């Protein structure tokens, strides 16, 4: 396992940006372990939630184990509190950064596959929204989406006030991120509108995996979005399970989301260790 911390200048964000990158299978070969086939890595671009940063997933989940077990590289950028959309007012183009610039940069620097079918986007809460939004918008780049406890708050933002709520968000914040709130529900930042646009255009649709905890405050919005996808005939997988808005849920359901993709090829059996018979000098396999 190799863990890289990278900084590079972003044209879309007009500043230096940070990201963590995990590349599995780069350590020395252990005795008896088969060599990994030399080929580019499938890649998961993994987005953090509101008030988080590029360190969150690494410090709160078993991400290194998931990277190794699925033989997948994982890229974790910082998205600030942008919801990973293009913020026209300030010229900070987070969607273009996530869906184009970050993918292009990491593919140039690391041994990552350039194939759409090998490229996944995922995230939690705000990052779950960001994964769905950018997975749909940039469906020519991402073949799979893993959206956990997605913050599907577009329908409530237009009725917000300038008084901060418990999360510290308020109408001014939503106006900064989403623009004119009176036009928000008809825009492509409404995932229902975006999903219908993508479906109507035809072509390759992204594979959507959506999950939320039974006791999560966001579960009703996730159920509603899944029901809408069913209504328009957009195939997807929706799951619920025990948990709230918490790392234990996200750790478990990120594992489920990756396992359903069957990312890691079947490895050849390990070569059994041998011992030498002192009398015959003939090797014999050790029976364990």
Secondary structure, 3 states (H helix, E strand, C coil): CEEEEEEEEECCCCEEEEEEEEECCCCCCCCCCCCCCCCCEEEEEEECCCCCCCCHHHHHCCHHHHHHHHCEEEEEECCCCCCCCEECCCCEEHHHHHHHHHHHHHHHHCCECCCHHHEEEEEECHHHHHHHHHHHHCCCCCCEEEEECCCCCHHHHCCCCCCCCCCCCCHHHHHHHHCCHHHHHHCCCCHHHHHHHHHHHCCCCCEEEEEEECCCCCHHHHHHHHHHHHHHCCCCEEEEECCCCCHHHHHHHHHHHHHCCCCCCCCCCCCCCEEECCCCCCEEECCC
